[in-house]
Amino acid sequence: MKIRVKILVVVLPLLTVAVIMVGVSSYLLAAASVNRLAVDFLNLMAEEVRNYADGQWNLLVDNNVTEDPLMEHAAKLAVESFSRGILRSDTQAIFALDAEGVADMYAGPGSLSSEEREALKGYGLEKRQGFITITVGGITRVAYTIPFTPFAWQFFITEERSRFYGTIEAIFRTTLYILIGTLIAGTLILFIMTQYLTNPMEALVKTMWTIIESNNLNASVRVYYNDEIGQLSETFNLMLKNLAKAYEQVKQYAFDAAVAQKREMKIRNVFQLYVPKDVIDEVFVNPEKMLIGNNREIAILFSDIRSFTTISERMPPDDLVNSLNRYFSIMVNIIMDRDGVVDKYIGDAIMAIFGAPISHKNDALAAVLAGLEMMDRLKDFNTMQRAYNAPEFHIGVGINYGIVTVGNIGCDKKMNYTVIGDSVNLASRLEGLTKKYQEPVLFSEGVYTKIAHELPCRVLDRVAVKGKTQGVPIFTSRLNLREEEQEAWNCHREAAEWYYKREFQKALAGFQQILTILPEDPAALRFQERCYRYIAAPPPEDWDGVEVMTEK
């Protein structure tokens, strides 16, 4: 909505209300004055008629002829004649009714019908005095009624209503015409004034749009008047000059910032090869917190290429590097697709973390899925190795979930974003056990509690890894199980429970059943051999089923 319309919308109602209030008040005052004069006039005529009637009655009393019907009739005729004499127009009428409603006297145009006399009868009986509205001769009249007791009359001094209120209605029409004329004239004047006031502002807006569309800050606004709007235009022109100068500076700053940002992105892209992106972002935001670590629960994944020394001895260095690069490219993509972060390369080994620097919904599950997918994609990698006439890679993956210290560890000269703690060591030891247990993926009980309801899991043993005295359960998993594998794993769960309860005969039967389903199952063969041994020579009373590892 334009400002001109807004001014009209605001001012016109105020102007209209003011004019209407003035006109209505003038009309009401004039109408009240005219009405009061008319009523007073009728009242005056009524008093004159009654005074004259009093004079006629007093004559009858003075001459002691009040009982003479002829004299009384003559007196009433005299009052009627007097009434005709004081009428000022042919619209006025004066009459008197007796107690029976009979018109004893009537002066004026027309006559009273029987219905009208019947309607006026009540006024004669009530002997009231005051201003009323009646119908006489089929014409609505205003009347001033007053009683006259000697003749038992009720006088009615009347005037046609249209004549009585004619002046008031004329005042109303005149006032209405004045109101309409005033509003029309006020609207025209207001429209002209708003146009006069808003033309400079419209020119200012038009210039601003021209500047926006053309990006030309050298334009200027015409100054129309030497007032506040003129000062606004001059200020706008001054602002444009300063903006033109500032615009040149901003362009230079923007160019410098773009160059700096491009340089920063280039540095970021390079450093992201060494440090997680989230860590880089945190360092840029809070560089003072670079050396502050924190404890949190994360999943740690170790993977290692088995017999890598033997492989490296069989391959030329450049072929070995190419194979490692292809291998790392596949494995790192799998880890990063699961929101993992490669912490470091330890020769041919990969250490990855899930849950730092950013935690996710189920980092343990993501780590296990990554490990299983690494095993699946390793098949494709080995297909390429065979195509290049290169040796195949075989890897093991160990995963643990627990509390570690995570952060930038080092000093202000050199630091690494990494994790430390016993949970890291356990993940490394689990990776080392994959060869012994002939399972590609092993994980701890901490991982198992997080994924048991998501993936099929199998407990393989309770071990005390090298350097530890306390045993921990170790597990493995698959993405999907064949029907015979599902049956064997269910049987393994029951047999393992009997085994750790020292019910070795029952456990042996269960593991032997597994071997009928999966004849070469390493876990069942291992437990079968132990059951035979413990049946022959039962373990001590404090036996808890933990196997102590003497190698990493």
C-alpha positions in Angstrom: 0.0 0.0 0.0 1.4 3.4 -1.0 2.1 6.0 1.6 -0.4 8.3 -0.2 -3.1 5.8 0.3 -2.1 5.3 3.9 -2.4 9.0 4.6 -5.8 9.1 3.0 -6.9 6.0 4.9 -5.7 7.6 8.2 -6.8 11.2 7.7 -10.1 10.7 5.8 -11.8 8.9 8.7 -10.6 11.6 11.1 -11.8 14.3 8.8 -15.1 12.5 8.2 -15.7 12.0 11.9 -14.9 15.6 12.7 -17.2 17.0 10.0 -20.0 14.6 10.9 -19.7 15.5 14.6 -19.8 19.3 13.8 -22.7 18.9 11.4 -24.7 16.6 13.7 -24.1 18.9 16.7 -25.2 21.9 14.6 -28.2 20.1 13.4 -29.2 19.0 16.8 -28.8 22.4 18.3 -30.8 24.1 15.5 -33.5 21.4 15.6 -33.8 21.7 19.4 -34.1 25.5 19.1 -36.7 25.4 16.4 -38.6 22.6 18.2 -38.6 24.6 21.5 -39.8 27.8 19.7 -42.6 25.8 18.0 -43.7 24.2 21.3 -43.5 27.6 23.0 -45.6 29.1 20.3 -48.3 26.4 20.6 -48.2 26.8 24.4 -48.6 30.6 24.0 -51.6 30.2 21.7 -53.1 27.6 24.2 -52.7 30.1 27.1 -54.3 32.9 25.0 -57.3 30.7 24.2 -57.7 29.6 27.8 -57.4 33.2 29.0 -60.0 34.3 26.6 -62.3 31.4 27.6 -61.7 32.5 31.2 -62.8 36.0 30.3 -66.0 34.7 28.7 -66.8 32.5 31.7 -66.2 35.4 34.1 -68.7 37.5 32.1 -71.3 34.8 32.6 -70.5 34.6 36.3 -70.6 38.4 36.7 -74.0 38.5 35.0 -75.3 35.5 36.9 -76.2 33.6 33.7 -74.0 30.6 34.0 -77.1 28.4 34.0 -78.5 30.0 30.8 -77.8 27.6 27.9 -78.1 30.4 25.3 -75.6 32.6 27.1 -73.2 29.7 27.6 -73.5 28.8 23.9 -72.9 32.4 22.9 -69.7 32.4 25.1 -68.5 29.2 23.4 -69.1 30.8 20.0 -67.1 33.8 21.1 -64.2 31.5 22.1 -64.4 29.7 18.7 -64.4 33.1 16.9 -61.4 34.2 19.0 -59.6 30.9 18.1 -60.2 31.5 14.4 -58.8 34.9 14.8 -55.4 33.8 16.3 -54.8 31.1 13.7 -51.7 32.1 11.7 -52.0 29.6 8.8 -54.4 27.4 7.1 -52.5 24.4 8.5 -53.3 25.2 12.1 -56.5 24.1 13.9 -58.0 24.7 17.4 -60.8 22.7 18.8 -62.2 21.7 22.2 -63.8 18.4 23.2 -66.2 17.8 26.1 -66.0 14.9 28.5 -68.0 12.8 26.0 -65.5 13.4 23.2 -67.9 15.8 21.4 -66.3 18.7 19.5 -68.1 21.7 21.1 -65.7 24.0 19.3 -63.6 23.6 16.1 -61.6 26.3 14.3 -59.5 25.4 11.4 -59.5 23.3 8.2 -61.3 19.9 7.9 -63.3 18.3 10.7 -63.1 15.5 13.2 -64.4 12.1 12.1 -66.2 9.8 14.5 -63.1 7.6 14.8 -60.8 10.5 15.5 -63.2 11.9 18.2 -63.3 8.4 19.7 -59.5 8.3 19.7 -59.3 11.8 21.3 -62.0 11.0 23.9 -59.4 9.7 26.3 -57.6 13.0 26.4 -60.8 14.8 27.4 -61.4 12.4 30.2 -57.8 12.5 31.5 -57.7 16.3 31.6 -54.0 16.2 30.7 -51.8 19.1 29.7 -48.8 18.9 27.4 -47.4 18.2 24.0 -48.9 15.3 22.0 -49.2 13.9 18.5 -52.7 13.2 17.1 -54.5 12.6 13.8 -57.2 15.1 12.7 -59.0 15.1 9.4 -56.7 12.3 8.3 -53.6 14.5 8.9 -51.0 13.8 11.5 -50.6 16.9 13.8 -48.7 18.0 16.8 -50.8 19.5 19.5 -50.6 21.2 22.8 -53.5 20.2 24.9 -54.8 22.0 28.0 -58.0 21.5 30.1 -60.7 24.2 30.7 -62.8 23.2 33.6 -65.8 25.7 33.5 -66.9 24.4 30.1 -65.6 20.9 30.8 -63.5 21.3 27.8 -60.1 20.0 26.7 -58.4 22.5 24.3 -56.2 21.2 21.4 -54.1 23.8 19.6 -52.6 21.9 16.6 -50.3 22.3 13.7 -49.7 19.9 10.8 -46.7 17.7 11.7 -45.0 18.3 8.3 -45.3 22.1 8.8 -44.2 21.9 12.4 -41.1 19.9 11.6 -40.5 21.4 8.1 -37.9 23.8 9.3 -36.1 21.0 11.2 -36.1 18.8 8.1 -34.8 21.7 6.0 -32.0 22.2 8.5 -31.3 18.5 8.2 -31.1 18.5 4.4 -28.9 21.6 4.5 -26.6 20.1 7.0 -26.4 16.9 5.0 -25.5 18.8 1.8 -22.8 20.8 3.7 -21.4 17.6 5.1 -21.2 15.9 1.7 -19.7 19.0 0.1 -17.2 19.4 2.9 -16.1 15.8 2.7 -15.6 16.0 -1.1 -13.7 19.2 -0.9 -11.6 17.9 2.0 -10.8 14.7 0.1 -9.7 16.6 -3.0 -7.5 19.0 -0.9 -6.1 16.0 1.0 -5.3 14.1 -2.2 -3.6 17.1 -3.7 -1.5 17.7 -0.5 -0.5 14.0 -0.2 0.6 14.1 -3.8 2.5 17.3 -3.2 4.2 15.6 -0.2 4.9 12.2 -1.6 6.2 13.2 -5.1 9.8 13.6 -3.7 9.6 10.3 -1.9 8.4 8.5 -5.1 11.3 10.1 -6.9 13.6 8.8 -4.2 12.2 5.3 -4.4 12.5 5.3 -8.2 16.1 6.4 -8.0 16.8 3.6 -5.4 15.3 1.0 -7.8 17.4 2.3 -10.6 20.5 2.0 -8.5 19.5 -1.6 -7.5 18.9 -2.7 -11.0 22.0 -1.0 -12.6 24.4 -1.1 -9.6 25.2 2.5 -10.4 26.0 4.3 -7.2 26.8 7.5 -9.1 23.1 8.4 -9.5 21.4 11.2 -7.5 18.0 12.3 -6.3 16.4 15.6 -7.3 15.8 17.9 -4.3 12.3 19.3 -4.7 11.7 21.3 -1.5 13.7 23.0 1.2 12.2 21.0 4.0 12.6 17.7 5.9 12.0 15.8 2.7 14.5 17.9 0.9 17.0 17.2 3.6 16.2 13.5 3.2 17.0 13.7 -0.5 20.3 15.6 0.2 21.2 13.0 2.8 20.5 10.2 0.4 22.7 11.8 -2.2 25.5 12.1 0.3 25.0 8.5 1.4 25.3 7.4 -2.3 28.6 9.1 -2.6 29.9 7.4 0.5 28.5 4.0 -0.5 30.3 4.3 -3.9 33.5 4.7 -2.0 32.7 1.9 0.4 31.6 -0.3 -2.5 35.0 -0.1 -4.1 36.6 -1.0 -0.7 34.2 -3.9 -0.2 35.0 -5.3 -3.7 38.7 -5.2 -2.8 38.0 -6.8 0.6 35.7 -9.4 -1.1 38.4 -10.2 -3.6 41.0 -10.6 -0.8 38.6 -12.7 1.2 37.8 -15.0 -1.7 41.5 -15.5 -2.3 42.1 -16.2 1.4 39.1 -18.6 1.5 40.3 -20.5 -1.5 43.7 -20.7 0.1 42.1 -21.9 3.3 40.0 -24.5 1.5 43.1 -25.8 -0.2 44.9 -26.1 3.1 41.9 -27.8 4.7 41.7 -30.3 1.8 45.3 -31.1 2.3 45.1 -31.5 6.1 41.9 -33.6 5.8 44.1 -36.3 4.4 45.9 -36.3 7.8 43.3 -35.0 10.3 39.5 -35.5 10.4 37.5 -32.7 9.0 35.6 -32.2 12.2 38.8 -31.8 14.1 40.0 -29.1 11.7 36.8 -27.2 12.0 37.0 -27.4 15.8 40.6 -26.1 15.7 39.6 -23.2 13.5 36.7 -22.3 15.9 38.5 -23.0 19.2 42.3 -23.1 18.7 42.9 -22.7 22.4 41.3 -26.1 23.1 43.6 -28.1 20.8 45.4 -29.9 23.6 42.3 -30.6 25.7 41.2 -34.2 25.7 38.0 -35.8 26.9 36.8 -39.3 27.8 34.0 -40.9 25.9 32.7 -44.3 24.7 33.7 -45.1 21.1 34.3 -48.1 18.9 37.9 -48.9 17.9 38.6 -51.0 14.8 42.0 -52.5 14.0 42.6 -54.3 10.7 45.9 -55.9 9.6 47.1 -57.8 6.6 48.3 -61.2 7.6 51.8 -62.3 6.7 52.5 -58.9 5.1 56.2 -59.3 5.5 56.1 -62.4 3.4 54.0 -60.6 0.8 56.3 -57.6 0.6 59.3 -59.9 0.0 57.6 -61.4 -3.0 56.6 -58.1 -4.7 58.6 -55.3 -6.3 58.3 -52.1 -4.2 56.3 -50.2 -6.8 53.8 -53.1 -7.2 53.6 -53.4 -3.4 52.8 -49.7 -3.1 50.2 -49.8 -5.8 48.5 -52.8 -4.2 48.5 -51.1 -0.8 47.1 -47.9 -2.3 44.2 -49.9 -3.9 43.6 -51.8 -0.7 43.6 -48.7 1.5 41.4 -46.8 -0.9 38.7 -49.6 -0.7 38.9 -50.1 3.1 39.1 -46.4 4.0 36.0 -45.6 1.8 34.1 -48.4 3.7 35.1 -46.9 7.1 34.2 -43.3 6.1 30.9 -44.4 4.6 30.0 -45.7 8.0 30.9 -42.3 9.7 34.2 -43.7 10.9 37.5 -41.9 11.0 40.9 -43.4 10.1 43.1 -42.5 13.0 46.3 -43.7 11.6 48.1 -46.3 9.4 50.5 -48.5 11.3 52.5 -50.0 8.4 49.9 -52.2 6.6 47.4 -51.9 9.5 44.5 -49.5 9.8 43.3 -48.0 13.1 39.9 -46.4 12.8 37.5 -45.0 15.4 33.7 -44.6 15.4 32.1 -42.0 17.7 34.8 -39.3 17.7 35.0 -36.5 17.1 31.3 -36.8 16.6 29.1 -39.5 18.2 26.4 -41.2 16.1 23.4 -43.4 16.9 25.1 -46.7 17.2 28.9 -46.5 16.6 29.5 -50.1 17.7 27.1 -51.4 15.0 28.7 -49.1 12.4 32.2 -50.5 13.2 31.0 -54.1 13.0 29.2 -53.5 9.7 32.3 -51.8 8.4 34.5 -54.8 9.4 32.1 -57.3 7.7 31.9 -55.1 4.6 35.7 -55.0 4.5 35.8 -58.7 4.4 33.2 -58.8 1.6 35.0 -56.2 -0.5 38.4 -58.0 0.1 37.1 -60.6 -2.3 36.8 -58.1 -5.1 40.2 -56.7 -4.2 41.8 -60.2 -4.4 40.1 -60.7 -7.8 42.0 -57.6 -9.0 45.2 -58.9 -7.4 44.9 -62.1 -9.3 44.3 -60.1 -12.5 47.6 -58.2 -11.8 49.3 -61.5 -11.0 49.9 -60.2 -7.5 49.5 -62.2 -4.2 46.1 -62.1 -2.4 45.7 -60.2 0.9 44.1 -61.8 3.9 43.2 -59.6 6.8 41.8 -59.7 10.4 39.6 -57.2 12.1 39.4 -56.6 15.8 36.8 -54.3 17.3 36.2 -53.0 20.8 33.7 -50.6 22.4 34.6 -48.7 25.5 35.9 -45.6 27.2 39.0 -44.0 25.8 40.7 -40.6 26.0 40.3 -38.8 22.7 41.8 -35.5 21.6 44.8 -33.7 20.2 47.7 -35.4 22.0 51.2 -34.0 21.8 52.6 -30.5 22.3 52.3 -27.1 20.6 55.1 -28.1 18.2 53.6 -31.5 17.1 50.4 -33.2 17.9 48.1 -36.0 16.7 44.4 -36.4 17.0 44.1 -39.9 18.4 42.6 -42.1 21.1 44.5 -43.8 24.0 43.5 -46.3 26.7 43.0 -50.0 27.5 40.0 -50.2 25.1 42.4 -49.4 22.3 44.8 -52.0 23.4 42.0 -54.6 23.6 40.9 -53.9 20.0 44.5 -54.4 18.8 44.7 -57.7 20.7 41.4 -58.9 19.3 42.7 -58.3 15.8 45.8 -60.4 16.6 43.5 -63.3 17.7 41.7 -63.5 14.4 44.3 -65.8 13.0 44.3 -68.1 16.0 40.5 -68.4 16.0 40.3 -68.5 12.2 37.6 -65.8 12.2 38.1 -62.7 10.1 36.2 -60.4 12.5 36.4 -60.6 16.3 34.8 -58.1 18.8 34.5 -57.7 22.5 31.5 -58.0 24.9 31.1 -54.2 24.9 30.4 -54.4 21.1 28.2 -57.5 21.6 25.8 -55.7 24.0 25.3 -52.9 21.4 24.6 -55.1 18.4 23.2 -58.4 19.7 19.7 -57.3 18.6 20.9 -56.2 15.2 23.1 -58.9 13.9 23.6 -62.7 14.5 26.5 -63.1 17.0 28.5 -66.1 18.2 30.7 -66.3 21.3 34.0 -68.0 20.5 35.8 -68.0 23.8 36.8 -66.3 27.0 40.4 -65.1 26.8 42.8 -63.1 28.9 44.8 -61.2 26.2 48.6 -60.8 26.6 49.3 -58.4 29.4 45.9 -58.9 31.2 44.9 -61.4 33.8 41.1 -60.8 33.6 39.3 -62.7 30.9 36.8 -61.3 28.4 34.4 -63.0 26.1 35.1 -62.6 22.4 32.5 -62.8 19.6 32.1 -62.9 15.9 29.2 -62.1 13.6 27.9 -62.4 10.0 25.6 -60.1 8.0 23.5 -63.2 7.0 23.5 -66.8 8.0 22.8 -69.8 5.8 20.2 -72.2 7.1 22.8 -74.7 8.3 24.9 -71.9 9.9 21.8 -70.6 11.7 21.2 -74.1 13.1 24.8 -74.6 14.1 25.1 -71.2 15.8 21.9 -71.8 17.8 23.3 -75.2 18.9 26.7 -73.5 19.7 24.9 -71.1 22.1 23.5 -73.9 24.2 26.7 -76.0 24.1 28.8 -73.0 25.2 26.4 -72.5 28.2 26.9 -76.2 29.2 30.7 -75.8 28.7 31.0 -72.8 31.1 28.8 -74.6 33.6 31.4 -77.5 33.7 28.8 -79.8 32.1 31.4 -81.1 29.6 29.5 -84.3 28.5 26.5 -82.2 27.6 28.7 -79.6 26.0 30.6 -82.3 24.0 27.3 -83.6 22.6 26.3 -80.2 21.5 29.6 -79.4 19.8 29.6 -82.8 18.1 26.1 -82.0 16.8 27.5 -78.8 15.3 30.2 -80.8 13.5 27.6 -83.0 11.9 26.2 -79.7 10.4 29.5 -77.9 9.8 32.2 -80.6 9.8 35.1 -78.2 9.6 33.8 -75.6 12.0 37.0 -74.3 13.9 35.1 -73.2 17.0 33.3 -76.5 17.4 36.5 -78.5 16.9 38.3 -76.3 19.5 35.6 -76.8 22.1 35.4 -80.5 21.3 39.1 -81.0 22.0 38.8 -79.1 25.3 35.8 -81.1 26.4 37.7 -84.3 25.8 40.6 -83.0 27.8 38.4 -81.7 30.8 36.4 -85.0 30.8 39.6 -86.9 31.2 41.2 -84.4 33.7 38.6 -82.0 35.2 39.9 -78.4 35.7 40.4 -77.0 39.2 37.4 -75.6 41.2 38.3 -72.0 40.5 38.3 -72.7 36.7 36.3 -69.9 34.9 36.8 -71.0 31.3 39.3 -68.2 30.5 42.1 -69.0 28.1 45.3 -67.1 28.8 47.0 -65.8 25.7 50.8 -65.6 25.7 51.1 -64.0 22.3 49.7 -60.8 20.8 
